[in-house]
Amino acid sequence: MPRVLIATCAALPEGDDDHHLLHAALSARGIDVALGVWSDPHVEWDDADLVVIRSPWDYTEALDDFLIWVSSLARVCNPAHVIRWNSDKQYLDDFAQRAVATIPTSYARHPDELLIPDAASFVVKPTVGAGSRGAARFAHDDEVAAQEHVASLVAAGKTAMVQPYLDDVDRNGETALIFLDGVFSHAIEKQAMLASDALDPSGLFRAEKIRPRHPSRVEHDVALKAMHEAEKILSLEQPLLYARVDLIGSSDGPRLIEFEATEPSLFLGYHAEAATRLGDAITRRID
């Protein structure tokens, strides 16, 4: 019987909200499914036909160890070189250079490097982070507080990224388009993540309000271009097993805020066929 190990973290030993759906889909295909905490040295990862990275959401505090672990795996999805590239949001520069509509972004490794965008407010967050932890919004003239936040991120070993705050997110939220095996599956709407400081019970990310969304044609086109460009950047031999393309509206149309190919929530419960699609894609990779 083929065996798949789903990688999670110590705070979520039972997996994320999608796990029961994915477990059922794989079990129905005759696959033995088990969870493993990525940082647990006792897990026999080599015994699996495939390791699927799903909810190792504490890796941002131990990135080097996480990347060493990923690179040690014989068969993992998404592949290790994808994870290395995607675990730091400076990948946004790669998309911008390929004419994908992104949010203008600068980086600061010291408080004096802070460049305040020409916008009413702006966001400072770590380039390595998950669930909007470490992200903060500042008014245009609040340079001192923003520099202090940059300093706190740098002190924690992070690089800060700086972006204008796009007000459209307050009205329309984010659109997240989920691709499974390189093909668009479904989309959801997320409320403005900085609207609340409330954390999920796990403490790993800000609590989210989610509902299904039908993306516009323009949103779909931007997401598809991002997918195609990622394939070129990464020289992929086969499509990504999973990816989530997060977009925010602007006066110039939707813009890419994140391209999630490491450990994104896939919101499988928001589309009747999503878990089946992912189960089929995983099965094809172990046949």
C-alpha positions in Angstrom: 0.0 0.0 0.0 1.4 3.4 -1.0 2.2 5.6 2.0 1.9 9.4 2.2 3.1 11.5 5.1 1.5 14.9 5.6 3.9 17.4 7.2 2.5 19.6 10.0 3.9 21.4 13.1 3.9 20.7 16.8 1.1 23.2 17.4 -1.2 21.3 15.0 -0.5 17.6 15.5 -3.9 16.7 14.0 -3.2 18.8 10.9 -5.0 21.8 9.5 -8.7 22.3 8.8 -8.3 20.6 5.4 -6.6 17.4 6.7 -9.7 15.3 7.3 -10.9 16.0 3.7 -7.5 15.1 2.2 -7.1 12.1 4.5 -10.5 10.8 3.2 -9.6 11.4 -0.4 -6.3 9.6 -0.2 -7.7 6.7 1.9 -10.4 6.2 -0.7 -7.6 5.7 -3.3 -6.0 3.0 -1.2 -3.2 5.2 0.2 -2.0 4.9 3.8 -2.0 8.5 5.2 -0.3 9.7 8.3 0.7 13.0 9.9 4.2 13.9 11.0 5.6 17.0 12.7 8.3 18.3 10.5 10.7 19.1 13.4 10.3 15.7 15.1 13.5 13.8 14.6 11.7 10.5 15.3 9.5 10.6 12.2 10.7 8.1 9.6 10.2 10.3 6.5 12.1 8.0 4.2 9.4 5.3 4.8 6.9 7.4 2.8 6.4 7.2 -1.0 5.7 11.0 -0.8 5.9 13.7 1.8 3.2 16.5 1.3 3.9 19.7 3.1 0.7 21.1 4.4 0.8 22.9 7.8 4.4 23.3 9.2 3.4 26.9 10.1 6.1 27.4 12.7 8.9 27.0 10.2 9.2 30.8 9.9 11.0 30.9 13.3 13.4 28.1 12.2 13.8 28.7 8.5 17.3 27.2 8.1 16.4 24.0 9.9 13.2 23.8 7.9 15.1 24.1 4.6 17.6 21.5 5.6 14.8 19.2 6.5 13.0 19.7 3.2 16.2 19.2 1.2 16.8 15.9 3.1 13.5 14.4 1.8 13.7 11.9 -1.1 10.3 12.8 -2.5 8.4 15.9 -1.4 5.7 18.2 -2.8 6.1 20.9 -3.5 9.8 20.2 -4.4 12.6 21.5 -2.2 13.9 24.1 -4.7 10.4 25.5 -4.9 10.2 25.8 -1.1 13.6 27.5 -0.9 12.6 30.1 -3.4 9.1 30.6 -2.0 9.8 30.7 1.7 11.1 34.3 1.4 8.8 36.9 -0.1 11.6 38.6 -1.9 10.4 36.3 -4.7 8.0 39.1 -5.5 11.0 40.8 -7.3 11.1 37.8 -9.7 7.4 38.4 -10.6 7.8 42.1 -11.0 10.7 41.6 -13.4 8.4 39.4 -15.5 5.6 42.0 -15.7 3.3 40.3 -13.2 1.2 43.0 -11.6 2.7 43.2 -8.0 2.5 45.7 -5.2 5.6 48.0 -5.3 7.9 46.7 -2.6 11.1 47.8 -0.9 13.3 46.0 1.7 15.0 47.2 4.8 17.7 45.3 6.8 18.3 48.4 9.0 15.8 51.1 10.2 17.7 53.7 8.2 16.8 51.7 5.0 13.1 52.3 5.4 11.6 53.8 2.3 8.1 55.2 2.9 5.9 54.7 -0.1 3.9 57.6 -1.7 0.6 56.4 0.0 -1.6 57.5 2.8 -0.5 54.4 4.8 1.9 51.6 4.3 2.6 48.1 5.7 5.9 46.7 7.2 6.2 43.0 7.6 8.9 40.3 7.5 9.9 38.7 4.2 9.8 35.3 6.0 6.5 35.0 7.8 3.1 33.4 7.8 -0.4 34.3 8.8 0.3 38.1 8.8 2.4 37.7 12.0 4.8 40.6 12.3 2.8 42.7 9.9 1.9 46.3 10.9 0.2 49.3 9.2 1.5 52.8 9.6 0.3 56.3 8.5 2.5 58.0 6.0 3.9 60.4 8.6 4.5 57.7 11.3 8.1 57.2 10.3 9.5 56.8 13.9 7.0 54.0 14.8 7.7 52.3 11.5 11.5 52.4 12.0 11.0 50.9 15.4 9.0 48.1 13.9 11.8 47.5 11.3 14.3 47.5 14.1 12.3 44.8 16.0 12.1 42.6 12.9 15.8 43.0 12.2 16.6 42.2 15.9 14.7 39.0 15.4 16.9 38.1 12.4 14.3 39.2 9.8 14.4 41.4 6.7 11.5 43.9 6.5 9.5 44.5 3.4 7.6 47.7 2.9 4.5 48.2 0.7 1.8 50.8 0.2 -1.5 49.9 1.9 -4.1 49.4 -0.8 -7.5 50.6 0.6 -9.5 48.3 -1.7 -8.7 45.5 0.6 -10.9 47.2 3.3 -13.9 47.1 1.0 -13.4 43.9 -1.0 -10.8 41.9 0.9 -8.3 39.6 -0.8 -9.1 37.1 -3.6 -7.1 33.9 -3.2 -7.1 31.6 -6.2 -6.2 28.0 -5.5 -4.5 25.9 -8.2 -4.1 22.1 -7.9 -1.8 20.3 -10.2 -1.3 23.6 -12.1 -5.0 24.0 -12.8 -7.4 26.5 -11.3 -9.7 24.8 -8.8 -11.6 27.4 -6.7 -11.2 30.8 -5.0 -12.1 32.3 -1.7 -12.4 35.8 -0.2 -10.3 36.8 2.8 -11.1 39.9 4.9 -8.4 42.5 5.4 -5.8 40.6 7.5 -4.7 43.8 9.4 -8.3 44.6 10.4 -7.9 42.6 13.6 -5.1 41.5 16.0 -7.1 38.4 17.0 -5.1 35.2 16.6 -6.2 31.7 15.6 -6.4 29.3 18.6 -3.1 27.8 17.5 -1.4 31.2 17.9 0.2 30.7 14.5 -1.7 33.3 12.4 -4.3 36.0 12.6 -7.8 34.7 12.6 -9.4 34.9 9.2 -13.0 35.4 7.9 -13.4 33.4 4.7 -16.1 32.8 2.2 -16.2 31.5 -1.4 -15.6 33.9 -4.2 -15.9 33.8 -8.0 -12.8 35.6 -9.3 -13.2 38.1 -12.1 -11.7 37.4 -15.5 -9.0 40.0 -14.8 -8.1 38.3 -11.5 -8.0 34.9 -13.2 -5.7 36.3 -15.9 -3.3 37.8 -13.4 -3.2 34.6 -11.3 -2.7 32.5 -14.4 0.2 34.7 -15.5 1.8 34.3 -12.1 1.5 30.6 -12.3 3.0 30.5 -15.8 5.9 32.8 -14.8 6.5 30.7 -11.6 6.9 27.6 -13.8 9.6 29.4 -15.9 11.4 30.9 -12.9 11.5 27.5 -11.2 12.2 25.4 -14.4 9.5 23.0 -13.3 9.3 19.5 -14.9 5.7 19.1 -13.8 3.1 21.5 -12.4 3.1 22.5 -8.8 1.0 20.1 -6.7 -0.6 23.2 -5.1 -0.3 26.9 -5.2 -2.4 29.8 -3.9 -2.3 33.2 -5.7 -3.4 36.0 -3.4 -4.6 39.2 -5.1 -5.6 42.7 -3.9 -7.5 45.2 -6.0 -6.0 48.6 -6.9 -6.9 51.5 -9.1 -4.8 49.8 -11.8 -6.4 46.4 -11.4 -5.6 43.3 -9.2 -2.1 43.0 -7.9 -0.2 40.0 -6.6 0.4 40.2 -2.8 1.6 36.7 -2.3 2.3 33.5 -4.3 2.0 30.7 -1.8 3.6 27.4 -2.8 5.2 26.3 0.5 2.4 25.6 2.9 -0.8 27.6 2.0 -4.2 26.9 3.4 -6.1 25.5 0.4 -9.6 25.8 1.8 -10.6 22.4 0.4 -14.0 22.6 2.1 -15.1 25.6 0.0 -15.4 23.5 -3.2 -17.0 20.1 -3.5 -14.4 18.7 -5.8 -11.2 20.3 -4.4 -10.2 17.4 -2.1 -10.8 14.9 -4.8 -8.6 16.9 -7.2 -5.8 17.1 -4.7 -6.1 13.4 -3.9 -5.9 12.6 -7.6 -2.9 14.8 -8.1 -1.0 13.2 -5.2 -1.9 9.7 -6.4 -0.4 10.5 -9.9 2.8 11.5 -8.2 3.2 8.1 -6.4 2.1 5.8 -9.2 
